């Protein structure tokens, strides 16, 4: 699969009015009941409050800003420069990235990686349950364009950040940009739905709660900075636990 995007398309030109949309996220019905708000609080601490599709902690100043799941015209996220309203979270570009599992609750096994036009490239396998998880990796994707991909460890049930690449043509990844962490670079949380099809209320088989696998992605201009930031973040996370 070829992406068909060049470097000239890294940022969406803001000369037109964008029509944006976000995918519906349904609260989990499986005990323990969790929401994106509660998962964000588990990862970063604090007391987050919903503000539309975003979440904010007024004490720490940390916020999780929901990116558009579709956008017309549909630009791509340049991980270091794009903001909400500039692009959807379908196609990504141009950064050194580190990624790690921060939450997992699923019956299926989990792999996380990306496709820059030549097939699936594995970043890591994810193991564990809830916040007690492992799985991390890094890649130099400076100047590259790609789609995120989650799949089972046997290669089945692959879900792309681009719905057009999915068997059910539905969105399976919800993205927040996390601001206020006092890190160099940009941090994102990607929430993944691993079940096929529409929500049960629409006659489908999926719960569409987007909490089966949650990945934190950190983007920096160059590798050394990324590794320093990742190391500091992991130390802070262990201290909170």
C-alpha positions as a LaTeX table, in Angstrom:
\begin{tabular}{lrrr}
\hline
Residue & $x$ (\AA) & $y$ (\AA) & $z$ (\AA) \\
\hline
Unk1 & 0.00 & 0.00 & 0.00 \\
Unk2 & 1.46 & 3.33 & $-1.04$ \\
Unk3 & 0.60 & 6.37 & 1.04 \\
Unk4 & 0.66 & 8.81 & $-1.87$ \\
Unk5 & 1.69 & 11.73 & 0.36 \\
Unk6 & 4.87 & 13.79 & $-0.08$ \\
Unk7 & 6.60 & 16.24 & 2.18 \\
Unk8 & 4.72 & 19.08 & 0.53 \\
Unk9 & 1.61 & 17.81 & 2.30 \\
Unk10 & 2.95 & 17.89 & 5.85 \\
Unk11 & 0.70 & 20.72 & 6.91 \\
Unk12 & $-2.81$ & 21.55 & 5.81 \\
Unk13 & $-3.10$ & 24.98 & 4.27 \\
Unk14 & $-5.44$ & 27.07 & 6.40 \\
Unk15 & $-6.97$ & 29.06 & 3.57 \\
Unk16 & $-10.20$ & 27.05 & 3.57 \\
Unk17 & $-12.77$ & 26.35 & 6.26 \\
Unk18 & $-12.48$ & 22.78 & 7.53 \\
Unk19 & $-15.47$ & 20.56 & 8.24 \\
Unk20 & $-14.55$ & 18.42 & 11.22 \\
Unk21 & $-16.08$ & 15.43 & 12.94 \\
Unk22 & $-15.23$ & 13.14 & 15.85 \\
Unk23 & $-16.13$ & 9.50 & 16.36 \\
Unk24 & $-18.60$ & 8.63 & 19.10 \\
Unk25 & $-16.96$ & 7.02 & 22.14 \\
Unk26 & $-19.27$ & 4.89 & 24.28 \\
Unk27 & $-18.65$ & 4.31 & 28.00 \\
Unk28 & $-17.34$ & 0.87 & 28.82 \\
Unk29 & $-19.93$ & $-1.55$ & 30.16 \\
Unk30 & $-17.48$ & $-4.22$ & 31.32 \\
Unk31 & $-16.44$ & $-4.02$ & 34.95 \\
Unk32 & $-14.61$ & $-2.10$ & 36.08 \\
Unk33 & $-16.31$ & 0.65 & 34.13 \\
Unk34 & $-13.76$ & 3.08 & 32.71 \\
Unk35 & $-13.84$ & 6.19 & 30.57 \\
Unk36 & $-11.22$ & 8.14 & 28.68 \\
Unk37 & $-11.27$ & 10.62 & 31.55 \\
Unk38 & $-10.45$ & 7.95 & 34.12 \\
Unk39 & $-7.69$ & 6.48 & 31.95 \\
Unk40 & $-6.11$ & 9.92 & 31.44 \\
Unk41 & $-6.19$ & 10.43 & 35.22 \\
Unk42 & $-4.55$ & 7.02 & 35.72 \\
Unk43 & $-1.75$ & 7.92 & 33.31 \\
Unk44 & $-1.09$ & 11.51 & 34.43 \\
Unk45 & $-2.66$ & 11.78 & 37.87 \\
Unk46 & $-4.81$ & 14.75 & 38.84 \\
Unk47 & $-8.52$ & 15.38 & 38.47 \\
Unk48 & $-9.52$ & 15.97 & 34.86 \\
Unk49 & $-12.82$ & 17.60 & 33.90 \\
Unk50 & $-14.54$ & 17.19 & 30.56 \\
Unk51 & $-14.79$ & 20.26 & 28.35 \\
Unk52 & $-16.66$ & 19.12 & 25.27 \\
Unk53 & $-14.46$ & 16.41 & 23.75 \\
Unk54 & $-11.39$ & 17.61 & 25.70 \\
Unk55 & $-10.23$ & 17.03 & 29.29 \\
Unk56 & $-8.48$ & 19.52 & 31.56 \\
Unk57 & $-6.87$ & 19.42 & 35.00 \\
Unk58 & $-7.17$ & 22.92 & 36.43 \\
Unk59 & $-4.56$ & 22.30 & 39.15 \\
Unk60 & $-1.68$ & 20.89 & 37.11 \\
Unk61 & $-2.56$ & 22.71 & 33.89 \\
Unk62 & $-2.37$ & 19.46 & 31.90 \\
Unk63 & $-4.96$ & 19.09 & 29.15 \\
Unk64 & $-5.89$ & 16.34 & 26.70 \\
Unk65 & $-7.12$ & 17.95 & 23.48 \\
Unk66 & $-9.16$ & 15.68 & 21.19 \\
Unk67 & $-8.04$ & 15.68 & 17.57 \\
Unk68 & $-10.53$ & 15.44 & 14.74 \\
Unk69 & $-11.19$ & 11.92 & 13.48 \\
Unk70 & $-12.18$ & 13.24 & 10.08 \\
Unk71 & $-11.62$ & 16.58 & 8.44 \\
Unk72 & $-12.49$ & 18.06 & 5.06 \\
Unk73 & $-10.08$ & 18.83 & 3.52 \\
Unk74 & $-8.28$ & 16.02 & 5.33 \\
Unk75 & $-4.77$ & 17.19 & 6.21 \\
Unk76 & $-2.26$ & 15.11 & 8.13 \\
Unk77 & $-0.70$ & 15.58 & 11.53 \\
Unk78 & 2.86 & 16.78 & 11.39 \\
Unk79 & 3.65 & 15.60 & 14.90 \\
Unk80 & 5.71 & 18.64 & 15.86 \\
Unk81 & 3.58 & 21.45 & 14.45 \\
Unk82 & $-0.05$ & 20.60 & 13.74 \\
Unk83 & $-2.81$ & 21.56 & 16.14 \\
Unk84 & $-6.46$ & 20.72 & 16.60 \\
Unk85 & $-8.42$ & 21.83 & 13.56 \\
Unk86 & $-5.38$ & 21.60 & 11.27 \\
Unk87 & $-5.63$ & 17.89 & 10.51 \\
Unk88 & $-7.34$ & 14.65 & 11.44 \\
Unk89 & $-5.50$ & 11.78 & 13.14 \\
Unk90 & $-5.64$ & 9.50 & 10.08 \\
Unk91 & $-2.23$ & 10.17 & 8.51 \\
Unk92 & 0.89 & 11.29 & 10.42 \\
Unk93 & 4.26 & 12.70 & 9.44 \\
Unk94 & 7.73 & 13.94 & 10.25 \\
Unk95 & 9.21 & 13.23 & 13.70 \\
Unk96 & 11.39 & 10.95 & 15.76 \\
Unk97 & 8.85 & 9.08 & 17.88 \\
Unk98 & 8.90 & 7.05 & 21.06 \\
Unk99 & 5.77 & 5.10 & 21.95 \\
Unk100 & 4.75 & 3.03 & 24.94 \\
Unk101 & 1.73 & 1.18 & 26.26 \\
Unk102 & 0.00 & 2.97 & 29.14 \\
Unk103 & $-3.28$ & 1.00 & 29.35 \\
Unk104 & $-4.53$ & $-2.34$ & 28.09 \\
Unk105 & $-7.85$ & $-4.06$ & 28.59 \\
Unk106 & $-8.65$ & $-6.55$ & 25.87 \\
Unk107 & $-9.31$ & $-10.20$ & 25.20 \\
Unk108 & $-7.08$ & $-10.14$ & 22.12 \\
Unk109 & $-3.30$ & $-9.94$ & 21.98 \\
Unk110 & $-1.91$ & $-6.58$ & 20.92 \\
Unk111 & 0.82 & $-5.30$ & 18.63 \\
Unk112 & 1.45 & $-1.66$ & 17.78 \\
Unk113 & 3.34 & $-0.27$ & 14.83 \\
Unk114 & 2.98 & 1.74 & 11.66 \\
Unk115 & 2.74 & 1.52 & 7.88 \\
Unk116 & 4.58 & 4.09 & 5.77 \\
Unk117 & 3.49 & 2.50 & 2.51 \\
Unk118 & 5.43 & $-0.77$ & 2.56 \\
Unk119 & 3.40 & $-2.84$ & 4.99 \\
Unk120 & 3.26 & $-3.23$ & 8.76 \\
Unk121 & 6.37 & $-2.36$ & 10.79 \\
Unk122 & 6.30 & $-3.51$ & 14.40 \\
Unk123 & 7.20 & $-1.13$ & 17.21 \\
Unk124 & 6.33 & $-3.51$ & 20.07 \\
Unk125 & 4.06 & $-6.16$ & 21.54 \\
Unk126 & 1.88 & $-4.96$ & 24.41 \\
Unk127 & 1.37 & $-7.09$ & 27.51 \\
Unk128 & $-0.37$ & $-6.68$ & 30.85 \\
Unk129 & $-3.69$ & $-5.44$ & 32.15 \\
Unk130 & $-5.03$ & $-1.98$ & 32.94 \\
Unk131 & $-2.12$ & 0.32 & 33.87 \\
Unk132 & 0.24 & $-2.57$ & 34.72 \\
Unk133 & 1.55 & $-2.89$ & 31.19 \\
Unk134 & 4.72 & $-3.23$ & 29.15 \\
Unk135 & 5.63 & $-2.48$ & 25.56 \\
Unk136 & 7.58 & 0.40 & 24.11 \\
Unk137 & 9.61 & 1.29 & 21.05 \\
Unk138 & 11.02 & 4.13 & 18.98 \\
Unk139 & 11.55 & 4.97 & 15.33 \\
Unk140 & 13.12 & 7.77 & 13.33 \\
Unk141 & 10.26 & 8.85 & 11.05 \\
Unk142 & 11.67 & 12.27 & 10.27 \\
Unk143 & 10.56 & 13.20 & 6.76 \\
Unk144 & 8.28 & 10.14 & 6.61 \\
Unk145 & 4.51 & 9.79 & 6.29 \\
Unk146 & 2.66 & 6.89 & 7.92 \\
Unk147 & $-0.48$ & 5.45 & 9.43 \\
Unk148 & $-0.54$ & 3.85 & 12.86 \\
Unk149 & $-1.54$ & 0.18 & 12.93 \\
Unk150 & $-2.74$ & $-2.02$ & 15.77 \\
Unk151 & $-3.12$ & $-5.75$ & 15.18 \\
Unk152 & $-3.18$ & $-9.09$ & 17.00 \\
Unk153 & 0.18 & $-10.76$ & 17.56 \\
Unk154 & $-0.68$ & $-13.38$ & 14.93 \\
Unk155 & $-1.13$ & $-10.61$ & 12.36 \\
Unk156 & $-4.93$ & $-10.68$ & 12.32 \\
Unk157 & $-7.47$ & $-7.94$ & 13.11 \\
Unk158 & $-5.28$ & $-5.14$ & 11.85 \\
Unk159 & $-6.73$ & $-1.67$ & 12.44 \\
Unk160 & $-5.26$ & 1.44 & 10.85 \\
Unk161 & $-5.56$ & 5.05 & 11.94 \\
Unk162 & $-6.97$ & 5.60 & 8.45 \\
Unk163 & $-10.52$ & 4.15 & 8.31 \\
Unk164 & $-10.21$ & 3.70 & 4.56 \\
Unk165 & $-7.64$ & 0.96 & 5.23 \\
Unk166 & $-9.87$ & $-0.97$ & 7.66 \\
Unk167 & $-12.05$ & $-3.98$ & 6.78 \\
Unk168 & $-15.15$ & $-2.28$ & 8.23 \\
Unk169 & $-14.15$ & 1.21 & 6.99 \\
Unk170 & $-14.70$ & 2.56 & 10.51 \\
Unk171 & $-12.51$ & 4.69 & 12.75 \\
Unk172 & $-10.63$ & 2.59 & 15.31 \\
Unk173 & $-8.27$ & 5.18 & 16.82 \\
Unk174 & $-9.05$ & 8.28 & 18.88 \\
Unk175 & $-6.25$ & 10.75 & 19.55 \\
Unk176 & $-5.62$ & 13.43 & 22.16 \\
Unk177 & $-2.73$ & 15.88 & 22.23 \\
Unk178 & $-1.53$ & 16.18 & 25.83 \\
Unk179 & $-0.32$ & 19.67 & 26.73 \\
Unk180 & 1.18 & 21.05 & 29.94 \\
Unk181 & 3.62 & 18.21 & 30.70 \\
Unk182 & 6.71 & 20.45 & 30.52 \\
Unk183 & 8.37 & 18.17 & 28.00 \\
Unk184 & 10.34 & 19.02 & 24.91 \\
Unk185 & 8.37 & 17.96 & 21.85 \\
Unk186 & 4.71 & 16.94 & 21.61 \\
Unk187 & 2.84 & 14.13 & 23.41 \\
Unk188 & $-0.21$ & 12.25 & 22.15 \\
Unk189 & $-2.49$ & 9.58 & 23.63 \\
Unk190 & $-3.96$ & 7.13 & 21.11 \\
Unk191 & $-7.03$ & 5.14 & 22.24 \\
Unk192 & $-7.74$ & 2.04 & 20.17 \\
Unk193 & $-10.90$ & 0.00 & 19.57 \\
Unk194 & $-10.02$ & $-3.58$ & 18.58 \\
Unk195 & $-13.49$ & $-4.97$ & 17.82 \\
Unk196 & $-14.90$ & $-5.15$ & 14.30 \\
Unk197 & $-17.95$ & $-3.22$ & 13.18 \\
Unk198 & $-20.40$ & $-0.65$ & 14.43 \\
Unk199 & $-21.74$ & $-0.26$ & 17.96 \\
Unk200 & $-24.25$ & $-2.77$ & 19.29 \\
Unk201 & $-26.90$ & $-0.03$ & 19.36 \\
Unk202 & $-26.59$ & 0.10 & 15.56 \\
Unk203 & $-26.81$ & $-3.66$ & 15.16 \\
Unk204 & $-23.06$ & $-4.24$ & 15.23 \\
Unk205 & $-20.77$ & $-6.29$ & 17.45 \\
Unk206 & $-18.43$ & $-3.63$ & 18.84 \\
Unk207 & $-18.68$ & $-1.76$ & 22.14 \\
Unk208 & $-16.85$ & 1.21 & 20.54 \\
Unk209 & $-15.38$ & 2.29 & 23.89 \\
Unk210 & $-11.88$ & 2.84 & 22.44 \\
Unk211 & $-10.11$ & 1.59 & 25.57 \\
Unk212 & $-8.69$ & $-1.78$ & 24.52 \\
Unk213 & $-5.18$ & $-0.43$ & 23.99 \\
Unk214 & $-3.91$ & 3.05 & 24.86 \\
Unk215 & $-0.55$ & 4.24 & 23.57 \\
Unk216 & 1.41 & 7.36 & 24.52 \\
Unk217 & 3.40 & 8.73 & 21.60 \\
Unk218 & 6.06 & 11.36 & 22.12 \\
Unk219 & 7.46 & 13.25 & 19.14 \\
Unk220 & 10.70 & 15.23 & 19.03 \\
Unk221 & 12.93 & 16.61 & 16.25 \\
Unk222 & 15.81 & 14.25 & 17.05 \\
Unk223 & 16.46 & 10.97 & 18.90 \\
Unk224 & 18.59 & 12.10 & 21.86 \\
Unk225 & 15.92 & 14.47 & 23.17 \\
Unk226 & 13.22 & 11.83 & 22.79 \\
Unk227 & 15.10 & 9.23 & 24.82 \\
Unk228 & 15.83 & 11.69 & 27.62 \\
Unk229 & 12.17 & 12.69 & 27.81 \\
Unk230 & 10.97 & 9.07 & 27.72 \\
Unk231 & 13.34 & 8.10 & 30.53 \\
Unk232 & 12.15 & 10.95 & 32.72 \\
Unk233 & 8.51 & 10.18 & 32.03 \\
Unk234 & 8.95 & 6.52 & 32.97 \\
Unk235 & 10.63 & 7.46 & 36.26 \\
Unk236 & 7.77 & 9.83 & 37.10 \\
Unk237 & 5.18 & 7.17 & 36.25 \\
Unk238 & 6.85 & 4.59 & 38.48 \\
Unk239 & 6.93 & 7.08 & 41.37 \\
Unk240 & 3.19 & 7.75 & 41.04 \\
Unk241 & 2.51 & 4.02 & 41.25 \\
\hline
\end{tabular}
